[in-house]
């Protein structure tokens, strides 16, 4: 009986496998669907930053996104500026007959 060594690919040592670290930041894999509203979409994209941060860095991202969403909502509630008053109708000389 011979003890044969399994063949190892030549480039096996070129890309070392990093050990699994359960505490390391990892993307959640949640799809972000664009809403069509630029301010909201920017907030959704900002959330992607949290995927690469440790948990103690998430708070800053979440607060930033929350602030942006509040501003977007406040902008929706803002009244448009009042339109200037319409000029008085032009009077016609026919209206002042004696």
C-alpha positions in Angstrom: 0.0 0.0 0.0 1.4 3.4 -0.9 0.5 6.7 0.6 0.0 9.1 -2.3 -0.1 12.8 -1.6 -3.1 14.6 -3.2 -2.0 16.9 -5.9 -2.0 20.6 -5.0 -2.6 23.1 -7.8 0.4 25.1 -8.6 -1.2 28.5 -7.7 -2.8 27.3 -4.5 -0.3 29.4 -2.4 -0.8 32.5 -4.5 -4.2 33.4 -2.9 -4.1 32.5 0.8 -7.5 31.9 2.3 -8.3 34.3 5.0 -9.7 32.7 8.2 -13.4 33.3 8.8 -13.9 36.0 11.4 -17.6 36.1 12.5 -17.0 39.5 14.1 -15.7 41.1 10.9 -17.9 43.5 8.9 -19.9 41.8 6.2 -22.6 43.0 3.7 -26.1 41.9 4.6 -26.9 41.3 1.0 -30.0 43.4 1.1 -31.0 44.8 -2.3 -31.5 48.5 -2.5 -34.2 49.4 -5.0 -34.0 53.0 -6.3 -37.1 55.1 -5.5 -36.7 57.8 -8.2 -36.3 60.5 -5.5 -32.7 61.6 -5.6 -32.4 62.5 -1.9 -33.9 59.2 -0.8 -31.8 57.2 -3.3 -28.6 59.0 -1.9 -29.6 57.9 1.6 -30.1 54.3 0.4 -26.6 54.3 -1.2 -25.1 55.8 2.0 -26.5 52.8 3.9 -24.1 50.6 1.8 -21.3 52.2 3.7 -22.4 50.4 6.9 -21.7 47.1 5.2 -18.0 47.6 5.5 -17.8 49.1 9.0 -17.7 47.5 12.4 -20.9 47.7 14.4 -19.7 50.8 16.4 -19.4 52.7 13.1 -23.0 52.0 12.0 -24.5 54.7 14.2 -22.8 57.5 12.3 -24.1 56.2 9.0 -27.7 55.6 10.3 -27.8 59.1 11.8 -26.6 60.7 8.6 -29.2 58.8 6.5 -31.9 59.6 9.0 -31.0 63.3 8.8 -31.1 63.2 5.0 -34.5 61.5 5.0 -35.9 64.1 7.5 -34.7 66.9 5.3 -36.3 65.2 2.2 -39.6 64.9 4.1 -39.4 68.5 5.4 -38.9 69.7 1.8 -42.1 68.0 0.8 -44.0 69.8 3.5 -42.6 73.2 2.7 -45.1 75.5 1.1 -44.1 76.9 -2.3 -43.4 80.6 -2.3 -46.5 82.7 -2.7 -47.2 83.8 -6.3 -47.1 87.6 -6.8 -50.5 89.2 -7.0 -52.1 89.3 -10.4 -52.0 92.8 -12.0 -55.4 94.5 -12.0 -57.4 93.9 -15.2 -56.9 96.5 -17.9 -59.8 98.9 -18.0 -61.5 99.5 -21.2 -62.7 102.9 -22.2 -66.0 101.3 -23.1 -66.6 100.5 -19.4 -66.8 104.2 -18.5 -69.6 105.4 -20.8 -71.8 108.1 -19.6 
